[in-house]
């Protein structure tokens, strides 16, 4: 008899919805706090409407060292005791649940919407109840610091140049930032709601554009979810090609980020070189599938395009040339004292705080946290051929830059290995109908960090609910924290060292 309050599952495992543990709220809270205090991370937490005007909250906690996921749920009414004061990782998730489900986490330290859209229940809203005594503070309030010579600096949401909307409100004393509040949600696109009733012919295209610079990452997580629900076995050859595309996406974006970091400290040689080299990596992806961002190739059951011998040789040739140029361009950064003086001890995120916030991806690994879905919770080709976890310990801009370069080296090595040992077989298998009344969770290590997709099907095998957690969702609050007591002129540098997605957050 299983007395555990949670269900243990693996990445990509499908379970019947009726088997997901339904706990009373106090046990749910205790379980969540216990797991996160014992090296667990909240990968996803969301609410869906339940019977009798209740909301069922699901929690998915990753146990990296054990290589599994803990799944459990509870039901709450219009109000419940906030989890955030005792579990900081729940902060952003609870704000989203309040917005989407119209329920109030009482005692939440800063309850504001994160996307500004209507809740699932048209007659309920967490910030505008019918009863006057239930109205919460104005959702447009910003955190304020008062005192002599305190001033505010407001940036955005409209920015100069081609950039998505986001508002940054700084509370400063001179050049020193006391607090940064980040307000997002200006381009909410309703992707998750559109997925209800899917899959259909448009579904994969929504996934590829959930965060456009992570087309391969999100499409892979979605396809693995659908394949799990349909019990579809993907060939090793297709899995290897997916892995190659995932690493090419990482190479292009990491290289572009290193160039952008150089640009933020006015070091133009590396900035110019990396801008061009990023295009070289994107062109390799375009060579494989006709799209530089990797669209139109990751499909349920496998991939839409193969890699033949001639194409393999051309990819290796281009990969070697682009990597050599990257090494040369980035070495200029490490050899320049003025660059290092700006990178070192700038925007420090401690390992302890990163753990408490549930930070993922290179930002976490730059704090010395050995966490990588490809190693801890692998799926696809990464189950058979893994990549070493790249870490550094200082938690500053330098560390986030260095981890990117280490990952570039590992990704190039991995792509070479996969191409030189590409398995034989089909590139695509038929993907049938999804299991009904079931739930599956799939994780993928995108270039920003952990991508988490959760699919819940109804009695006909259609999506009753589909939840996407982009790595940016975990990391925006970390960016706000690294700016405390930092100089405001370092914000562009700190911001670029995280390089988070607005659209990946505003789903």
N, C-alpha and C positions, 0 to 999 in steps of 0.2 A: 504494500500500500504506500503510495507516494504522499508524504505529509508535507512536502515543500509547498510554500505559498505561491510559487511561480513554476512555469513550465520552461524547461531547458530545450532550446532548439538550436539548429545550426544555420549558418548563412545559406539561404535558398531553400530551406525546408518548408513544406506545406503541412498545415495542421487543420483539423476541423475546428470551426469557430466555437462550437459547443464545448470543446475541450480546453479552451483558454480559461485559466482560473479567474473566477469572479469573486473578489475579496470585498469584505466590508471596508469602509474608507480608512479606519484606523489601522487595519492590517496592511492595506495598500501603502499607506504612508510609512509605516515601520519597515516594510519590505524595501521600498524605494530608498529610504535613508540608509538601511543596512547594506544594500548592494553598492550604493555609490560611495559609502565609507570604506568599502573593501575592494577598492580599485575597479569599480564598475562605472560605466559611462552611460548617460541617457542618450541612446541613439535616436530615439523618437518617442514622443508622447503626444497624443492627440485625443480628441473627443468626437463621438458620433452620437446622433440622437438615438434614444432608447425609449421604451414604452413608459407611459404614465408621466410624460414631461421630464423624464430623467435623461442624463447624459452619461454614456459609458466612456470612461477614460482608459485608454490602453497605454501601457508603458513597455518599452523595449530597451533593456539595459544590456550593453555589450560587456562581456567579461573577456578582455583581450588575452590575458595569460592562459585562461582555460580554453579559449577558442570557441566560445559559444555565446548564445543570447538568452537572456531571461525575459520571459513574456508573462504578463499578468494584467489584470484590469480591475476596475471598480465602477460603481454607479453613484452619481451624486445628483442632487437637486439643483435649485437655483443658486445655492451658496454652498461653499465648503471651505475648510480651513486651508489656507495657502501652504504649499510645500516649500516655497522659496526660502523663508527664513532659516530653515534647517537643511535645505538642499539647494545650493545656489544654481546648480545645473538646470533646475526646473524653471528659472526666472523667465526666460524668453518663451518657453513652451506654455507656461500658464497664461501669459499675456495673449498668445495666439488662441488658446482654448477659450478664454474669456470673450475674445472677439468673434470667433467662429460659432461658438455654442451659446453665447449669451448668458454665461454663468459667472458668478463672482468668487474669486479666490480671496476670501477675507483675510486681511493681514499682509497682503502682497505689498512689498515696499514701494513699488512705483508702477501702478497698474495703468497702463496706457495701451491703446491699440498699436499693432505693429504694421497693419496694412490698411486700416480704415475701410472696411467693407461690411456689408450686412451679414448678420449671423444666419446660421442654417434655419433657425426658428424666426419667422417674420414678426412674431408678436413679442419677442424677447430681445433685450439688448442690455449688455452688462453695464453700459454707461448712461442709460436713459430709461430707468424703470418707470412704470405708471405711477407708483406711489412716490410722493415728493421726498419722503424721508429715505428713499432708496437711491436717490440720484448721487452718483459719485462725482468727484471733482472734474472740472472741465478737461476734456481729453487733449486740449491744445496747450495745457500748462507745461512749462519747461522748468526744470530744476533751477533754482536760483541761489546764488551766493551773495550775501550782502556784507558791506563794510567799506571803509575808506579805500578809494582808488581801485575798487573792483569794477570791471567793465565786461560787457558781453561782446563776443564776436560771432556773427551769424554768417554761415557760408551755405549757399544753395537754398532751395533744392535745384534751381537752374544754375548750371555751371557754364563757364566759358569753354567752348570746345565741344567735341563729340563725346559726351559722357552722359550716363543715365542719371536720373534725379535722386538726390539724397540730401538731407539737411543736417548740418553739423553746428551745434550751439555750444560755444566755448565760454566758460566763466573764467576770467583771467585777472591776475594781479600783475600789472606790467606785462612781461613776456611769458610769465609762468602760468600754466593752465592748472586751475584747481579742479575743474570738472568738464568733461565733454559728454554731451548728450546727443545721440545719433537718432534721427527720425527718418524712417524709411516708409515704403508702402505707397509711393506716389504713382506707381504704374501697375497696380494690381491687375493681373490679367485673367484671373479666374481659371487657371489651368486645371487645378485639382477638381473643381466642380465640373468642368467639362469632361473629365475622365469618368464620372459616374455614368454607368450604363455601357461603358466600353468593355472590351476592346473593339475598335472598329478601324476602318482604313486610315483615319486621321490620327489615331492614338500615338503611333511611333513618331509622327512629326511634332506633336506637342512635346514629347520627351526630348527630341533633338534640339528643341528651342527653349526648354525650361531654363537653361543657362547656356547661351549660344556658344561660349568658349569651352563648354564641357559637353558638347554634343555626343561624343563617343561614350563618356562616362555615364550620363543619364540614360542613353539608349541601351547600354549594356545592362544596367541595373534593371530597367524595365523588361527587357527581353528575358533576362534570367528569372524574373518574377513570373512572367507568363509561361515560360518553359517549365518551371517548377509546378505551377498550377495544372499544366496540361501533361505533366510527366513526359516531357520531350527530352530525349537524350541528344545533346549537341556533339558533333564529331570533334575529335582532338584537333583536326586541321582548322576547323572554324574557330575553335577556342583560341588557338595559337594566333590566328589572324586578328581576332579581337584584342588579344594581348598586345600585339604589335601596334595596333591603332591606339590603344590606351596609352602606350609609352610614347608614341609620336605626339599625341596631344599634350603629354606632360613636357616633352622636350620643347615644343614650340612655345608654350606658355611660360615655362621657367626661364627660357632664354630671353623672351620678351620682357619678363619682370626684371631680370638682371640689367638689361639695357635701360629700363625705365628708372630703376634705382640709381644708375649712373647719371641719368638725365636730371634727377631730382637734386643731385649735388653738383650739377653743371660740369660733369666729366664727360665731354662729348665723344671722345674716341670709342669707348665701350658702348655708349648710348647709340651711336650711329651704326656700329658694327652689328650689335645684337638685334637692332631693328630689322636689318637686312637678313640676318641669319635665321631669325624667327620665320621669315617668309620662306627660307629654304626648307625648313622642317615642315611647314604647312604644305609646301609644294609636293613633298614626298607623299603626304596623305592624299593630296589631290591626284597624284599619279596612280594611286591604288584604286580610288573609287570615283574620281571625277569631281570631288568636292574637297576644298582645302580644310574644311572644318569637320570632315569625317561623316557627313550626312549621306543617307541613301545606301549605307552598307550594312550597318548592324540591324539585323532583322530577326524576328522570332524563329528559332530553329537553326540559326547560324549566321552566315554573312551572304551578301548579294554578289560579291566579287572575289575572285580567286587571285592568288599570286603565283604566276608561272615562273619558269626558270629565267627567262629574259628579264622579266620585271624584277625578280629577286636580285639579279646582278646590278641592275640600275639603282635599286633602292640602296644596296650596300655601298655602291660607289658614291651616291649623293650623301648618304649618312656619314661616311668617313670624312668627306670634304667639309660638311657642315659642322661636324664635331670638332675637327681640327681648328676651324675658324673660331668656334665658341671658346675652346681652351685658350687660344691666343688673345681673344677680346677680353675674356674675364680675368686673365692673368694681369692685365693692365690695372684692373681694380685692386687686386691684392698687393700690387707693387707700388701703389701710390699712397704716400703717407697722408695727404690731405683728404683723400677719400676715406681711408680707414679711421681718421679722427672724427669724421661725421658718422660713420657706421657704428663704431664701437661705443657701447654704453648709451645708446640712443634707443628709446622705446623699449625698455626692459620689461619683459613678462617673466615672472618667476615660475619655476616648476610647480610650486605649491598652488599659486593662483590659477595657473593654466589647468591644473587637475581639478580644482574646485569648480571652475567654469565649464569644464568639459570641452576644452579646445581640441581641435582635430587638425590633421594634416601637417605640412611643413612647419606651421606656427607652433604646433605642439612638440614636434621633434626638435625644433630649435631651442626648446627649453629642457632638453635632455629626456623627454618622454619617449620611450621606445614603443611606438604605437603606429601600426600600419595595417590596414585591412588585408593587403596582399600577403602579409606574413602571419597575422594573428587569426584572421577569419577568411581565408582565401576561398575564392570561387573560380570557376573556369580554368584556364590554363595555369593560374597561379597555385592551384592545388598540387601540380606536378613539377613546377619549376618556379622557384620563389626568388625574390629580390631581397638583398640585405636591407635592413632598416638603417637609414642615414640619420644620425643625430649629432647635435652639438649642444653645449650646456649653458651658454651665456644668455640666451633668451632675448638678445637685442637685434637691431637691424642687421648687423654683421652676421650673426648666427643664422638668421632667416635667409640671408643671401648665400651663405656657405652651404647650408643644407640643400638649397636648390641646385647648386653646382655639383654636390655629391650625388644627388638624385639624377642629374643629367648624365653623369658618367655611368651610373648603374643602369639607366634606361637604355643607353646606347649599347652597352654590353649585352643586355637582355634581348634587344631587338636582333642583334647579330646572332645570338644563340638560337633564337626561334627561327630565323630565316634559314640558317645553316642546317637545322634539324626539323624542318617543317614536315609534320606527319602526312601520310597519304590519307585519302578518304574524301567523302563528300564535303561540300561547304555548307549545305543546308538540308535540314530534315523537316518533314511536315510537322506542324505544331497544331495539335487538335484543340478540342474544347477544354476550357478550364474547369477544374473541380468546383462544384457548387458548395455554398455555405462554408467556405474555407478561408484561411489566412496564410499569407506567406510574407517573409521579410527577406530582402536582398540588399547586401552591402557591396559597394565597389569603392576602391581607392581612386577617386578622381585626383587631378593634379592639385586641387586646393585641399583635398582631404576626403574624409568619409562621406559617401553618398548613401542615403538610406531610403529605400522604397518599401512601402507596406501596402499590399493589395488585399482587400477583403471582398469576397464574391457573394452574390445572392443565390437564391434557389435555382436560378437559371445559368449560373456560371458567369454572369456579368459583374463588373465592378460595382459593388455597393458603396465602397469608399476606397480612395486611393490617396495615400499620404506620401509626399516627397519631402525629404529633409536634405537640402543642399549644405555642403560644408560651411558656407557663409553664415548660415543660420546659427551655427555654434560659435562663430568667431567674431561677429560684429561687436559684441559686448566686450570681448578681450581688447579690441582696438581702443574702445573708449577708456578702458582701464589703464592701458600703457601710457596714455596721454596725461595722466594725473602727475602733477609736478614736473611735467616736461615743458620744454620751450615751444611756444606755439609755432615758431618757424620750422620746427621739425615735424609738424603734422603731415605735410605731403610725403616726407620720407617714411614715416611710420605707416601711413596709410598704404603706400605702395608696397611696403615690405609684407603686408598681409594680402593686398590686392583682392579684396572680397567682391562678390557679385551683388549688384542691386537686383537684377532680374531673377537671379537664383533664389533670392530671399522673398521677392514679391510674387508669389505663385497664386 
